[in-house]
Amino acid sequence: MVRRGGNHTGIRWRVRTGTPWRDLPPEYGPWPAVATRFDKLAVRFEATVLVAAINEWV
């Protein structure tokens, strides 16, 4: 089971590290679920805002 916010945390980890989705640590949930969530965000143009926010936090 993915904890609440796990997909977004997994997306943040993936964007910050630049590794392939398949290398996502298991604590963020199944990588296909996290990658699908990111794709849905990108379609809605929220990924740009998300990446900008991540860059501010890092």
Backbone as numpy.savetxt, mean C-alpha at the origin, in Angstrom:
# Nx Ny Nz CAx CAy CAz Cx Cy Cz
-6.37 -12.90 8.69 -7.21 -11.71 8.69 -6.32 -10.47 8.69
-6.69 -9.51 7.88 -5.95 -8.25 7.80 -6.52 -7.29 8.83
-5.65 -6.70 9.62 -6.16 -5.74 10.60 -6.65 -4.48 9.90
-7.50 -3.75 10.57 -8.05 -2.52 9.99 -6.90 -1.58 9.64
-6.92 -1.08 8.41 -5.86 -0.19 7.95 -4.65 -0.92 7.42
-4.69 -2.25 7.43 -3.56 -3.05 6.98 -3.22 -2.81 5.52
-4.25 -2.66 4.68 -4.00 -2.42 3.26 -3.25 -1.11 3.07
-3.68 -0.07 3.75 -3.02 1.22 3.59 -1.61 1.19 4.16
-1.44 0.48 5.27 -0.11 0.35 5.85 0.79 -0.43 4.91
0.25 -1.48 4.29 1.02 -2.26 3.32 1.39 -1.44 2.10
0.46 -0.58 1.66 0.75 0.30 0.52 1.87 1.26 0.89
1.79 1.82 2.09 2.84 2.75 2.53 4.19 2.05 2.55
4.22 0.82 3.08 5.48 0.08 3.15 6.03 -0.17 1.75
5.17 -0.59 0.83 5.60 -0.92 -0.53 6.13 0.32 -1.25
5.44 1.44 -1.12 5.87 2.67 -1.79 7.20 3.16 -1.20
7.33 3.05 0.12 8.55 3.52 0.77 9.76 2.68 0.40
9.58 1.35 0.32 10.72 0.47 0.06 10.97 0.24 -1.43
9.93 0.34 -2.25 10.08 0.13 -3.68 10.24 -1.32 -4.08
9.91 -2.23 -3.20 10.04 -3.66 -3.51 8.81 -4.16 -4.27
8.91 -5.33 -4.89 7.74 -5.90 -5.57 6.63 -6.25 -4.57
5.40 -6.26 -5.07 4.26 -6.60 -4.21 4.45 -7.95 -3.56
5.01 -8.91 -4.27 5.17 -10.27 -3.74 6.09 -10.31 -2.51
6.88 -9.28 -2.30 7.77 -9.24 -1.14 7.14 -8.55 0.07
5.86 -8.23 -0.01 5.16 -7.57 1.10 5.16 -8.50 2.31
5.59 -8.01 3.48 5.59 -8.86 4.68 4.18 -9.34 5.01
4.04 -10.53 5.54 2.72 -11.11 5.81 1.89 -10.33 6.82
2.50 -9.54 7.67 1.70 -8.79 8.66 0.80 -7.73 8.01
1.06 -7.40 6.74 0.21 -6.44 6.03 -0.92 -7.11 5.27
-0.99 -8.41 5.36 -2.04 -9.15 4.67 -1.55 -9.72 3.36
-2.44 -10.44 2.66 -2.04 -11.05 1.39 -1.69 -9.98 0.36
-0.54 -10.14 -0.30 -0.10 -9.12 -1.23 -1.09 -8.86 -2.36
-1.82 -9.88 -2.88 -2.78 -9.55 -3.95 -3.89 -8.60 -3.48
-4.31 -8.75 -2.23 -5.35 -7.87 -1.70 -4.84 -6.43 -1.57
-3.61 -6.29 -1.11 -3.03 -4.95 -0.95 -2.79 -4.32 -2.31
-2.28 -5.10 -3.26 -2.03 -4.58 -4.61 -3.33 -4.18 -5.30
-4.38 -4.97 -5.11 -5.69 -4.63 -5.69 -6.21 -3.33 -5.10
-6.06 -3.17 -3.80 -6.50 -1.92 -3.15 -5.74 -0.72 -3.72
-4.44 -0.88 -3.91 -3.64 0.20 -4.49 -4.12 0.53 -5.91
-4.40 -0.51 -6.69 -4.89 -0.29 -8.06 -6.21 0.47 -8.06
-7.10 0.13 -7.13 -8.38 0.85 -7.04 -8.16 2.31 -6.66
-7.22 2.55 -5.76 -6.91 3.93 -5.38 -6.32 4.70 -6.57
-5.47 4.03 -7.32 -4.83 4.68 -8.46 -5.86 5.06 -9.51
-6.83 4.19 -9.73 -7.88 4.47 -10.70 -8.66 5.72 -10.28
-8.84 5.88 -9.01 -9.57 7.04 -8.49 -8.66 8.24 -8.23
-7.43 8.17 -8.67 -6.43 9.24 -8.54 -6.10 9.59 -7.09
-6.36 8.67 -6.18 -6.00 8.91 -4.80 -4.57 8.48 -4.50
-4.00 7.67 -5.37 -2.64 7.20 -5.14 -1.65 8.36 -5.12
-1.88 9.35 -5.97 -0.99 10.51 -6.00 -0.99 11.22 -4.66
-2.16 11.39 -4.09 -2.27 12.04 -2.79 -1.64 11.16 -1.72
-1.85 9.85 -1.81 -1.29 8.93 -0.83 0.23 8.95 -0.86
0.82 8.93 -2.05 2.28 8.96 -2.17 2.83 10.28 -1.64
2.15 11.39 -1.92 2.59 12.68 -1.41 2.57 12.69 0.12
1.53 12.11 0.71 1.44 12.05 2.16 2.55 11.16 2.72
2.84 10.06 2.06 3.91 9.17 2.53 5.24 9.89 2.49
5.48 10.63 1.43 6.74 11.36 1.30 6.89 12.41 2.40
5.78 12.97 2.87 5.85 13.93 3.97 6.18 13.22 5.28
5.68 11.99 5.47 5.90 11.25 6.71 7.28 10.66 6.79
7.90 10.40 5.64 9.19 9.70 5.64 10.32 10.65 5.89
